[in-house]
Amino acid sequence: MSLIRKLFAIWVGKLLLVLCRLFGNKGTVLPGYGARAIYPGVLEDLSRHITKGIIVITGTNGKTTTADLLTHIIRHTSHSVVHNLGGANMLTGITTACIRSTNIWGNRALDYAVFETDEANIPLLLKEIKANMLLITNFFNDQLDRYGELDYTLNIVKNALINSGIKLFLNADDPLVCNFEQVTKCNTFYFGGDFSDFISDGVNNHEGKYCAFCGEQIIYSKIYYSQIGKFKCNNCGNHNHRIDTLASNCRQSPNIEVDIEGIHLSTNLTGFYNVYNVLAATALALHIGIDENTIIKAVESFSASSGRMESFYLKNGSQAVLTLVKNPAGFNQILQAITADKEEKVLVFVINANAADGRDISWLWDVEIEKHIIKENNISRVYCAGQRSGDIALRIKYSLWPQDQLIILDDYNSQLREMIREVKVKKYIICTYTALFQVRQVLQANKTASEHPNDSRLKQNIT
């Protein structure tokens, strides 16, 4: 009986995939939802056909880029891999990916699975699949109304890993994960960097100020961004763990180049934070035995996902760059990358507060607006749109940005579309999650028939 239900679930899932495509939907969630409703054990059954390893990637920022890049590297080998594309990182999205990759009998063998998932989803996912490796990119405060305090999220992940036998891959430069190895008893590997040219001027994350072991304030010798850096607790001696995979010699011109374990990597990504995404993916690729030349070629040809500093060349001759923001740490890094661009530009903030965005938008006051949105960074105007256009406009007003160059677009659809058509300087459009895809549709409708030859080299990611 269970076999019949499993097969029926797979067939319904595959039918829903076809129907979603016919109606112009990516179909990243609905097929998995339908299949699980018919046979709740479908993901557990399909995951048993992954022969070499199931890799789970989680964290606050960067998990999409890291998972996409690792999948891209694996696909440059002879190995087969299943991956939940499009940021569909809950159980339904992961189930959809498995249904897409299997055959109609549900017994197709695949070498690897790379599953991106939300931090709070880790306990549920690990109950259904037998993961071999878990990589955590970082932890930052993110949508407190949905996930609660960061300590709560940290404990959810730690408790799910205790005595799990999973190989754990952690950022040695993030003090929030330094007690994971001790608590979980997992076999742990660390990646980290030495980036003397990218030192920030302070911690912008209160959680990163205190020792995970004793609770005393830790001291930083170097801070790269937020709480990521080189640290030590003078009370208990806690400090950065050993680094098993080291990145160094990072350069931006504007795209990132970096040396990782002696391998020189050139990327299509900009923004310093992406160095850690490349480092994390490379660390795992090396661990599973992928050779250096394959990694070099794969990293060089990789472009990030839609809406992650995605570039559009428009019919009016201008360029628009679209990106997602969801928390202060990521927002600050996006602004840093944008203001490093010396072209004249306008900034467009489209801020919603739906459930998927997080209804509490007080985190906007933790963004370093005063540091980045200044005339010296060649910003001519700032536009504010979306459900919470007034909130982001108020935040920018208090940074002392000139009010006559701060424009609120009350009519989200018509005024935003008109601005995109008429403004001929470069536009950086920064959106929360539910606004991202709507704005992307507007940009798609206004872009030229052919993209700029260097388009892929302008993309980057944070989520």
N, C-alpha and C positions, 0 to 999 in steps of 0.2 A: 504493500500500500504506500509506504514512504517513497519507494522508487517512482511510482506513478505520479505522486504529488510533486516530487522533485522534477521530473521530466515536464510535467504540465507547467510548473512554475518557470522553468527555463524557456519553454516555448512561448508562454505568455509574455515573459520579459523580452524575448527577441522580437515578438510581434509589436510590442509597445515601442521598442527602439525604432522599428521601421516607421510606425505611425508618427512618432515624434519628429523624425526627419522629414516626412512628407508635409507636416504642418509647420516646418521651420523652427522646430525646437531642438536643442542639443540633446535632449533625452538623457541627462546625466543622473536623474533621480527617480522619475516615474517608473521606469522598467524594474528597478530594484525594489521599489515600494510594492508594486504589483506582485512580483515574484515572492517577496517575503510574506505578503498577506496569504498567499496560497500555501507556501511551505517555509516556515520560519527558519529551518535549518539549511536553506539553500547556500548561504555564504560559507558556512562551516563545511559542507560537503564539497563545494567547488574548490575551496582553499586547500583541500587535501591533495589536489593534483599539482600543486606547486612543488617542484622536486628539489631545487637547490637552496631556496631561501625566501622567506617572507620578510620584507623590510618595511617597517613602519616609521614614518617621519612626522613629528609633531613639534609644537612650539608656538610662541605668540606670533612672531614675524619671520618671514623667509621660508616657511615650510613648502609653499607652492613652488617657488623657484628651485629650492633644493631638490624636491621630489621630481620635478620636471627635468632638471639637469641630470640627476642620477639615472633616470629612465632613458634619457637621450644618450648617455654614455653607454649604458647596457645595450641599447639597440644598435650601437656601432660595433658590437661583437656578434658572434654567432648565436648568442643566447636569446631566448624568447622571454618576454616580460609583459605582465599585465599591470596597468596603472590607472588610477582614477583621475582622469583629466578634468580640467575646468573648475577645480576647487570644490568639487562635490565630495566633501570629506567626512560625511556622516555614514552610518551603516548602509543606508539606501544607495548612496552614491558609490560606495565600494562594492556593493552587491551588483549594481549595474555594470561596473567595469568588468567584473568576473563573468557575468552573463554575456557581455559583448565579446569576450575573449574565448569563451568555451565553444564547443560544438553542440549540436542539437541533442546529443546524448549526455552532455555534462561531464565527459571524461577526458577532455583534451589535456594532455600534460604540458605544463609550461615551466620554464627554468626558474624565473624569479617573479615576485610580486613586489611592487613599490606602492605602498598605500599611504597617502597623506591623510592625516586625520586631526581633528580638533583635540586639544589637550583633555577636555572633559569627557571626550568619547573613548579615551584609552581603556578604561575598565570594561566597557561594553564590547569593544572590538576584541580585546584579548580573551574574552570569554568565548568568542566564536571562532577565532583563528589561532593557530599555533605559530606565532611570530618568532623568528630567529634573531632579528636585530631591531633595535629601536634607536632612532637618532632624534635628539632634542636640539633644536636650533638655539633657543633662548627663551627666557620668560620675562614678560613685561606686563604692567597693568593694562587690562584690555576689557572694556565694556563691563564695568563693575555691576551694573544692574542685571546683567545676564549671568556672569560667572562668579560674582562675589569678589572678596579680597584675594589677592594673589597667593597668600599663604594657603588658602583653601584649594586653589588649583594645584599648587605644588604638592600638597598632601594627597590629592586624588591620584596624581600620576605616581608618586612614590609608593603609595599603598598598593596600587595595582601591580607594581613590579616586584614586590617583596618575594624572594625565593622563586621567581618566575623562570630563572635560567636563561633569560634573554641576554644577548650581548648588547651592552648599552654604549652609545656614542654621545659624548657630551662636550659642550663648549667649555674648555678649561679657563676661558676668560670671563665667564659668567659666575659671579660668586653665589648666585641663588641655587646652583646645582652642585655645589662642592661637597654636600653631604649625601648625595644620592647613592654613591658607591657603598658607603658604610651602612646606610639604612636598608637598601634593597638587596645587598649581597650579590649583585649582578657583576659579571665579568665586564669591566668598564674600560673604554678606550677614549682618549681625549684629543681633541683638535684645538689649536689655538694659534695666535699670531704674534709677530713682533713688528709693530708698525710705528716706528718713531716719528714718521712724518705726518701721522694722522692723530695726534693727541688733542683731545678736546679740553675745554676749560672748566669742566666740572660735572658732577653726577646730577642727572636730571631724573632720578628715580629714587625715592626714599627707601624702597625695599633693598636697593643695592648698597645701602650704607651700613648694613648690620650683618654681623657674622652669622652664618647658618648654624654654627655649632654652639656658640655661647651667647649670642645676642648683643655682644659689644660692637661698638662702631669699628669698621675696618678702615684701613688707610690705603689709599691708592698711590702708587708711584707713576702710573700711566692710566689715563682714561681715554678710550677710543670713541665711544658714544654711550649715552645712558649709563648703565652700570658695567658695561663691558670694558675690561681693562686688566691691569696688573695690580693685585691687591694683597694685603696681609692684615691679619688680626694680631695686634700686639698683646692681647689678653691670652688667647689660647694657641697662637702660632699658626692658625689656619691661613693658607695661602693658595695661589694657583696650583693646581695639580700638575704633574708631569705632562708634557705634551708629546703625544705619539705621532701626530701629524702636524707639522709646523708650516705656517705660511709666513713669508717675509718679502721684502723688496717690492712692496705694493706701489704701483704708479697709476695715475689717471691722466689720460691725454686725448679726449675725455674718458675713453673706455678703459676699463680696468685691465692691468697686467699684474701678475703676481707669481712668485716662485713658491711652489709647494713641494716640500721634500726634494728639492733640487730640480723639479719639473717646472719649466717656464710656461705659463699659461697666458694666452691672449684671449680676451673675451669681447662679446658684443654688449656688455653691461656697463652701466655707469653708476655712480653712487657708491661710496666706500662700504656701506653696509652689505653690499652684494659680495664683497670679498669673503665674508663668513659663509655665505650660501655656496659659493664655489668651493671653498675649503671643506665644508661639511660633505658635499657630494663627492669631492675627490677623495676624502678620507675613506668613505665607504667603498668607493670604486676600487681603491687600492687594496682594501681589506678583502674584498671578494675575488681579488686576483686579476683585475683588468690591467693590461699593460700600459705603460706610460704613453706610447705613441697614439694608442686609441683614445686615451683621455685627452691628450693635446688636441687631436682633430675634432673630437666631439665637443669640447668646451669652446673651441674657436667657431664652430658652426651653430652654436646654440643661441636661440632668441627666446626671450621671456614671454610669458602668457599675456593674453589680451588684458588691457587695462592696467598694465604694470609699466608705466612710462612708455606707453604705446604711441607711436608717432603717426599722424595723419597729414597728408599734403592736400590742401583744400583747393576748391575751384577758384577761389579769389587770389590764389598765389601764395597764401600764408601756410604756416605749419601749426598744428595743434598737437599737444602731447597730453595724453590722458593717463591718470594714475589713481590708485585707490589709497585711502588712508583710513585707519580705524583706531589708532591710539597715539598718545604723545610721542613715544619713542620713534615710531615709524614716520609720523608727520614731520618731526624735526629732521630726520635724515632725508626725507623727500625735499624739504625746503632747502637743506644744505646743497643737495645735488642740483636743484633748480637755480639757485642763486649763484652757483659756480658758472652757469652759462651767462656769458657777458653780453649776449644779444639783447636788444630791446625786447621787452615782453610785457604781457599782461597776465595777471593771475586770476583764475576763475575758481571759486570755491562753491561746490554744490553739496550742501550738507542736509541730509535727511535724518530722521530719528524714528524710523520704523523698528520693529522688533529685531530684524536682522542687522541693523546698524548699531543697536543699543539706544534705548530711549533717553538715557542720561547722557547729555552732551557737555557736562561740566568739565570733562577732560580737555576741552578746547583751551581752557585757561592755563593748562600746563604746557601748551605748545610755545616754542620760543619765537613768537611772532616778532617781538622787538628786535631780535638779533638778525632776522633774515628779510623781513618785508620793510625795506628801507630804499630810499632813492639811489643810494650808492650801488645797489645791486641791479640798476638799470630797469626797474619796474616802473611802467608809466601809469597803469591803473590797476585797480583791484575790483573785481565783480563778485557779488555774493548772491547765490541762488539756492533753491531747494526749500524744504519745509522749515528749516531753521536758518534761513538767510539772515534774519535779524540778529541771531545769536553770534554768528561768525563775524558779522559786520560790527557788532558792539565790541567783540574781542579785538578786532583790528583798529577800531576807533581809539580804544584805550592804549594802543601801542603808539599813538600820536601820528598815525598815518594821516595825510591831508584829507579832510572830509570831502573836498570837491573832487577828489580822485578815487572815492569809494562809492561804488554804484550797486544798489540793490535791484536785482531783477525780480520783481514781484510776480510777474506772469512767467512761471517756470518754462512753459513750452515755447510760446511765441517770442518772448524777449530773449531767451537764451539762444534760440535758433537764429534770430536776427543778429545778435551780437557775433555769433560764430561766422555768419556770412559776411558781415560788414567790417569787422576789425581785421586789419591786414598785417598787424605785427604778430609775432609768435605768441601763441596762447598756451599756457600751462593750466590744465583743467584738473582740479583735485577734488575727488568725489568720495563720499561714503558709499557703502556697498550697494544699497538699493538704487542709488542715483547712477551708478557706474554704467549699467547696461543701457539705460535710457539715453544717457549722453552719448554713449558709443554709437547707438543707432543714428543719432543726429549727425555725428561726425562721419559715419559711413555714407550717409546720404549726401554729404557735401564734399566728399573727397574726390580727387581726380581719378581718372580711369586707371592710370598707372602710378605705382608708388615710386618714391625717390629711390635711386639705386643704393643709397646708404641707409635706408630706413631701418633695417634690422640692427644697425649699430647705435640706434638711439633708444633702445629698450632696456628696461631694468625692472626689478621687482622688490616688494617688502613683505607681502603677506604669507 
